[in-house]
Every structure is written in structure tokens, then in C-alpha cells.
Amino acid sequence: MTTEAILVDAITDAAGATAVRYGLHDDRGVSMDTVKVAEHPGGGYLAVYHSRSGRGRAFRVYLATSSDLLTWRQRAVLDRDASQPMLTALAGGGFLLAVEAGGAGRPAWVRLSHFPDAGSLLAARPARTFDAPHTLVPPDRLAEGTPHIAAAAADLSTVDVGFHYHRDGIVDRQGRGRLTGFRSWQAAADPVADKAIEAFDVRGNIGGRDDAEWNGTRVTLIEGQLRRGDWGSWRVFRYDRASGTAQPVPIRTHRGSVAFGNPKITVLRAPSGRTALLATMFVFAEGAGLGEAGPLLYYRELPG
């Protein structure tokens, strides 16, 4: 098999994963929705996720740690009135967190927070934070969110971010932004990505995305909703930016779930010490197999 085929098979076959956990939650019983995992530099793993909590049931972004990728200890609340977190380990050390800030009656926007090391992350104390202004929707309404950190210089001189924007207040579509010097933001729509997903009769939202690289091959996933307002019609697609094309990813679970969103993928070292592809999805109840609804985490150990 080619490197690309190995990665795609690992993403597609949740039922054949090395390990899998449906309905993922932390040690306090909090559902780990839209979870993204990264390696802890001191050993073990870090996860960021959101869940509704507190008065008014607003979203909060949480941080948890694990030694086995399946059981998680909640460690901190990283942001309040925020959701859709994405965590990236920086080449020079430290972490960059991206979230969809706002909600609860306020238009959402992209927020980026820099944590110089794991200690500051665990203490929920960012060294600096940037709130991106709306660029593709009016500043006082609609939303820009579901961020994805596409690339980040070690010194954060440039950060490339993928996100969605609420086009015409009707559907979410793709955008791309660049943060320069952690103070200057520029963004534009990404109609090429939209067109690739729309080719599969996607007429609802096109939202979250993520990518991972192994042995020089990069795989990018994007979620798309076939029918607007139909939670059971969410699907995951593989996107090739070079060709501007996409392909469905027919994820297989133990009991035949079909509705998946919020795809996140990470190449990391598994608890066994081997390299693995870890994937997380949200399985919507409207298209879930028995006992499979909610956040799903699974990983496949890779050859070599």
C-alpha cells in the first residue's frame, strides 16, 4: 500500500483500529466534544475539547491529560464562551490554541492563544492572545469560526489558519487567514475548497477541517452537510488542495454509524511506542449506530 492509502485506511476503518472509544468523556463525566489530541513533551498526551457547562449552558474549552489515549483527566478550563478548539505543538516548543470565541447570542470569531510551554497550558495562562476581526462577514453579526491551524512558524511570525464563515447568513463556507507578527490579520474566502466538497451534492454547511502528515504525505479532511439543517447528513471528505478535488471518506464503525463531523487527525507515538494515526470525530445521534453517538476517538498503529 502507498503511504496515502495506509493513512486513509486508518482513518476510514474505525472498527479495525488498534484502540477505539465511543462516547468519550473525561474523569468528571464531561463529554469530550470536538476533541483534538497532541503529545505532551514530558510524556503522555494532551487533549482540548468543548462541552456545555455552567449557567446558561455556554460552551467552555477544556484541557485534559492521559497516559493511554482512552482515559482522560480534566486539568483546566482554557476558555469560556468558546468552542471548537484546535491545539498545535510548536516546533520551537510551546503550544498554539485556536478556538471559536463568542456564541451565546454574540457573533463568533477566531481567537488564537500562545502558551510558551506545557506548564502555562496546564495553568491556563497564555502569554498572548489575538482576537481576529471579522473579514468575510459583517463585524457585528454572523460568524467566523471552527479554526484549524494549517501552519505556524516556530517564532509565530506567521500563522496560517483555516476557518468557516457564515456566507450570507445561510450556510458555512471555507476561509483562509494569515496572522503576521501576532497582530496583523488578513483573510479571504476559499471557493476552491467549497467547490470540491459541493461536487458531492453538499448543500448544507461546509465546516471543520484538519490535516496530518506522515512520511512526506499529507491528508486533509473537511466536514460537509448534505442537506441544510439535517444533522444526520454530515459526512467527512478527503480534500486534495493541489488538484482542487475531494473524495468521500466512508468511515466504518462497529455498528454502522453514518453521520460524522468535526474530523481531527494527528500522527503521534502510541502508548506502545509505535507511530500511530489518531482520529476523532463527532457521531451525530441522527445517524449513529446503537451506543456510538457522541465523541469518537480511535487510533491505528502504522507500519514501520
TORDODREN-626330 format. One record per atom (N, C-alpha, C): x, y, z. Coordinates in steps of 0.001 Angstrom, whole numbers, plus 500000, padded with zeros to 6 digits. Each point is the difference from the previous one (the first is absolute). Example, Ala and Ser with C-alpha at 12.3 -4.5 7.8 and 13.67 -1.06 7.14 Angstrom:
<sites>
513190494310507800499110501190500000500900501200500000499650501050499280500820501190500060499230501090500730
</sites>
This chain:
<sites>
500836498801500000499164501199500000500876501256500000499519501046499354500709501273500029499817500645501374500848500983500286499870500725501268498621500627500123499525500603498904498678500618500033498914498968500281500085498852499373498990498953500206500001499496501432501177499895500593500093499559501394499306500997500925500250501295499773499385501028500827498484500020499824499542499953498765498562500042499742499310498774500593500617498838499896499413498794500581499907500109501510501018500583500632499978500172501459498869500925500421499730501033499191498907500929500303498646499344499750499904499241498925498725499429499589499522498889500925500910499153500454499616498775500703500079500154501513499015500708500573499962500124501460499770498650500661499219499135499356499697498690500573501243499117500091500989500250499127501216499197500015501183500695500638499732501042500791501076500779500621500730499190501071501219500444500307500745499397501111499247500173501304499378501176500202499177500275501181498941501015499619498836499913500638498891500889499675499197500284501258499416501190500072499138500360501123498843500850499465498778499491500158498797500750499656499509500763501232499300501112499759499461500776501115501077500474500944501102500496499466501165500375500803499654501091501006500429499820501241499798501000501046501198500002500933500152501097500762501117500078500933499630499410501355500910500110500972499776499362501301498915500679500824499521501150499550498896500671500683498680499813499261500012499136499006498792499719499260499652501008498939500915500922499690499756501023498982500247499400498616499038500141499111500134499499498637501106500748499267500921499257499376501169500604499355499699500274498527499068500931499764499558500312498644501096500740499227500113499715498721500960500611499066501433499905500528500351498870500591501288499847500668501154499976498988501090500675500359501246499992499242501128499598500938500841499062499581501044499422500852501385500407499496500910500237500951501403500277499687500858499274501027501243499744499661500917499373500952500468501010501038500113499540501243500576500810501083501516499845499924500757501093499980501458499877499891500635499248501157499318499955501136500519499266501147499541498564500055499253499556499000499465498640499958498491500004500134499362499065499333498545499949500023499397500933498963498745500399500242499238500714498979499170501127500609499723500981499148499145501126500341498800499984499066498850500417500486498814500105499152499257501279500329499530500682498967499109501150500164498645499613499418498931500498500601498658499626499577499028501015500566498765499975499498499002500902500558498799499218500497499250500648500885498751499437500498499192501143500594498694499828500051499146501016500618500055499850501513500082501129500711500117499932501455499611501339500608499643499978501271499763501230500740498671500635499689499808501180500563498766500745499824499809500364498530498789499746499498499705500290498612500506498937499039500704498993500534500511498896499192500864500483498842500856500979500264500932500480498985501117498981499801500648500054498855501122499105499749501228500448500783500763499023500450501319500232500575501005499099499298501249500458499932501089499204499446500824499442501150500187498691500008500686499301501082501326499418499515500858499706500971501262499300499758500038498765500889500430498870499424500143498759500773501324499334499639500440499101500872501227499236499751499693498512500088500869499200499351499812498554499979501345499311499820500070498758500434501184499183499750499716498895498988498697499781499684499652498878499128499088500364498824499648501271499860499150500524498939498524499651500148499649499166500971498614499579500155499344500525501269500782500221501044499482500552501250500651501362500234499172500998500365500468501383500029499653500670501318500980500751500516499824500766501240499881501483499660498871500594500369499805501428499747500964500813500850500694500969499367501016500768500697499707501491500079499289500565499015499795501452499999498863500377499068499442501179500260499113500666499049500846501052499288500182499835498708500880500893499243499292501254499506498687499906499766499263501156499504498522499800500298499317501096500273498557499975500235499297500715498856498749499622499762499267500534498841500822499802498736500520498794499849500816499648498840499811498521499697500304499617498767499777498619499579500960499664498859499864498790499459500753499542498827501513500196500142500611499488501082501432500259500204500901499167499084501132500579499680501045499329499221501343500312500654500764498966500338501282500172500685501124499490499122501068500797499883501162499629499202501263500208500821500856498977500022501313500130500629500935500731499045500701501015500495500878500816499165501393499388499904500628500172498842501320499411499771501031500514500997499862501256500435500953500563500946499629499776501460498956499209500229499515499770501360498758500829500272499182499546500894498772500698500320498850499554499111498861500669500165498782499596499311499231501214499513499254499782498927499087501007499482498596499419500040499091500727500638498605499594500109499140500927499158499142499422499175499022500771499234498611499572500427499095500961500191498625499691500379499039500887499212498754499598499996498909500847499526499447500716501225500336501263500145499569500777501164498613500583499761499337500331501090498680500594499879498905498966500050498889500296499373498822499168500141499116500578501088499029499229500445499063500452501038499412501362499635499576500130498743499391501244499549500946500991499360501317499710500047500978500885499378500562499355498735500298500793498954500611499414498804501355499381500343500273498808499497501241499295500311501168500541499179501216499840500559501211500411499297501136499052500382501112500086499272501167499150500235500900500648501040500406499210500997500937500462501034501202499055500038501201500579500043501242499232500086500720500353501291500476498971500720500714500213501264501307499213499997501086500683500412501321499381500026500368499639501436500371498730500182500483499508501291501464499592499816500939500651500696501426499747499762500460498594500332499270499301500884500410498661500404498785499256500549500211498722500336498895499188500499499502500509501347500904500560500814499598500513501306499003501131499890500243500933499083499066501111499822498673499517499425500052498968499169498766499429499461499182499357501118500642499207500827499300499347501108499467501014501007500662501143500107499541501062500898498991500932499334499728499764498712499058500833499231500420501463500001501313500245499806500540501352500003500748500284498705499295500450498970500684500301498738500894501225500134501104499992499265500898501155500002499426501135499167499228499658498974499373501022499161498810499378499278499057500859499663498762499574499341499658500985498896499498499479498896499579500845498892498572499649499610499127501004499948498631499833499565499876500545498576499732499104499050499964500398498594498723500775499687500124501129499343498799500748499593499288499272498871498695500204499917499265499455498873500505500611498699500170499150499001500467500468498707499062499593498865499264498905500179499151499476498932498514500141500314499680500427501206498614500277500392499979501344500718498827500634500158499944501289500701500564499896501414500628501060500491500667499945501303499063499801501179498725500322499836499083499952501129498987498866499908500173499108499016499061498887499899500607498849499206499319498878499994500447498769499358501273499482500683500632498988499406501083499309500711501165499666499088501182500024500601501204499408499429500595499128501106500227498728499725500451499123501077500481498651499510499882498992500867500526498648499777501416500072499438500951500580500741501341500215499447500827498726499920500937500031499075500965498909499785501349500649499758501003499609500756501342500555499844500711499229498900500061500595498811500589499327498843501525499984500072500600501094500504501451500099500124500329501121500968501096499832500727500428501037500935501519500015500068500599501160499758501450500142500150500374499789501470501196499495500233500422499704501368499943501234500891500286501167499429499964501245500777498653500726499885499033499351499329498659500553499799500012501297499198501050500190499193500018501178499129498875499926498972499656498786499592498829499790499147499240498775500484498681500095499951499117498877500328498922499948498929499870498854499339498969499813498987498842499219500609498804500512499805498813499465500657498905499742498976499388498823500067498772499737499264498820500230500928498888500453499461498821500231500837498757499970499117498815500024500610498777500138499224499427501394500222499232500462499032499239501242500185498553499740499583499073500709500622498566499784499766499577500837498790500158499427498819499804500730498754498544500448499836499812501299499879498678500597499803499010499637501110500535499534501135499128499617501098499195498755499705500448499205499020499231498821499582500761498703500264501223499888499487500784498778500172501441500350500353500688499085500674501424500158500295500819499578498789501000500805499686500925499683498923501427500290500463500980499579499196501397500002500408500699501340499790500886500329500959500847501168499899501414499656500433500953500843499617501401499821500396500546501345500455500721499988501112500550501237500532501466499861500351500683501138500106501405500011500448500162501072501065500581499581501123500353500909501086501500500281499900500377501257499885501404500393499869500430500794501232501123499579500584500514500680501174499070499942501195499081499090499978498991499812501049499196501274500248499832500805498909499233501238500169499259500451498740500398499458498833499386500454498750499306498821499320498714500164499674499177498902499481499474500328498609500177499065499085499430500100498664499322498677499673498862500056499300499272498773499703499248500138498689499662498851499426499251499966498750499178498728499966498958500007499181499201498798499786500829498954499261499582498731500115500707498894499352499014499230499108499587500605498874498977499369499161500450498699499354501301499786499844500485498757499402499662498817500910500231500167501304499646498939500947498493499787500024499230501089499999498543499878499992499523499192498786500520500347498827499575499339498774500299498510500030501160499628500564500374498588500070499001499199500840499541500574501103499050499300500868498591500065499426499636501134499425498668500161499400499774499031498849501072499502499387499881499063498888499294498710500405499915499745501307499334498791500487498603500315500537499365500985499383498629500400500324499880500473501447501053500644500479499977500601501339499324501363499880498815500119500596499231501244499914499820500667501357500429499333501058499970500594501324501327500660500322500423499943501243501226500658500438501253499226499582501070500738499777501342499437499848500827500640501106500457499193500957500559500585501214501408499574500332500152499239501102501308499712500573500887499162499104501306500175500207500986499299499209501235499727500848500818499044499570501283499746500657500873499223499034501306499965500279500899499217499162501104499388500839500654499008499429501117499325500665500969499523498929501280499892500382501039499594499050500807498847500567500320499050499135500835498855500381500822499584498784501301499836500205500911499581498921499860500866498754499827501307500220499944500928498889498667500099499297498982499294500488498675500036499385499012500658500952499270500988499491499024500731500814498583499639499574499145499779500994498581499727499769499183501087500678499036500567499271499135501055500522498558499530499990499305500205501122498588499642500130499165501262500174498793500010499411499035501088500171498621499391500200499217500576500924498633499535500194499047500744499069498973499278499519498987500608499156498627499427500327498984500843499942498628499614500324499192499927498707499495498832499686499294499824498739498767500884499902499237500071501080498747500764499997499988500966501181499767501245499721499972501033501026498980499655501090500444500060501263499128499731501125499845498532500342500593499104499220499879498558500231501282499480500637499960499790501325501195499559500720500446498601499590499066499194499528500351498653499574500692499946498653500144501164499331500617500014498669501430500516500010500605500143501177501408500418500052500892498859499535500972500331499158500951499022499477501411500594500051501003499139499850501401500421499992500582499753498614500779500973499522500607499917498682501509500209500106500728499361499090501448500207499877500229501001498890500760501049500302500192501101499050501445500065499553500211500122498700501332500153499414500108501422499458500721500851500712500097501405499593500737500154498670500968499147499721500767500127498766499112499839498770499060499060500052499130499750498850498652500692500124499684500496501205498709500634500218498846499033499970500265498735500370498962498975499978499848499363501377498901499283500176499721499333501272499437498615499743500014499178501050499413498669499950499330499707501341498849499315500002499375499628501273500885499033500785499906500079501319500681499059500887498907499182500700499716498788499523498910499191500553500427499279501280499925500709501107500502499472501273499173498806500454500695498944500407499350498769500454500129499877501519498882499870500676499989499789501442499452498608500302500017499628501275499545498666500378498523499777499720499185501076500104498555499830499852499396500892498927500824500379499037499483500609498792499588501450500069500646500810500828499704501432500014500335500619498641499224501038499622500217500617498682500199501508500061499634500654501117500051501469500069501174500447500867501009500609499367501225500394500693500332501459499709500495500714501022500468501360499828501217500258500859500518501236499923501160500423500798501177499039499891500439499660498791501123499061499872501314500619500460500728499267500822501333500406500459500939498802499844501194500214499487500967498914499826501379500469500449500742499082500607501332500304500527500879498769499867501214500167499519500998498937500031500821500179501274500052498950500812500703500082501279500562498642500387500696499976501135500529498752500521498954499373500909499584498787499668498981499288500775500570499549501345499141499605500937500508499505501288500981498839499866499904499230498921500923498884499768501384500471499577500107501273499607501248500537499486500053500071498491499017499382499328499966500029498542499313501267499493500316500390498772499335501134499380498569499611499646499051500924500229498589499706499750499305501203499398498923499731499283499089501041499526498798499996500919499783501115500699498861500132500897498952500888499342498741499559500037498898500767499428498918500195501047499369501152499967498820500242500825498907500585499112498777499630500295498819500493499285498897500237501019498973500737499596498763500033500769498954499220499223499430498985500645498976499169499366498633500566500382499293500538499016498704500623500280498948498929500282499181500243501021499003499021500438499067499612498866499712500970499085499060499738498917500523498966499003501311499718500032500548499004499081500929499036500703499751499772501296500901499173500800499486498578500149500929499040500000499675498640500368499780499909501503499408498916500443499663499827501408501232500181500886499941500957500939501081500225500950501192500746499455499901500559498780501155500642499388499898501519499908498899500610500427499830501450499885500967500741500916500403501199499559500884500836500805501423499971499491500951500496500806501395500063499554500620498615499873500660499790498886500655498728499678501496500233499856500806499148500638501457500040499882500499498609499645500899499928499019500612498712499657501379500252499397500861498987500104501312500138499372500455498676499417500800500104498954500574498829499330501517500124500012500685498987500511501450499984499928500430499789498549500991500780499560500438499979498610501197499088499820500209499455498799501116499077499783501342500716500039501024499262500368501360500540499981500356500673501295
</sites>
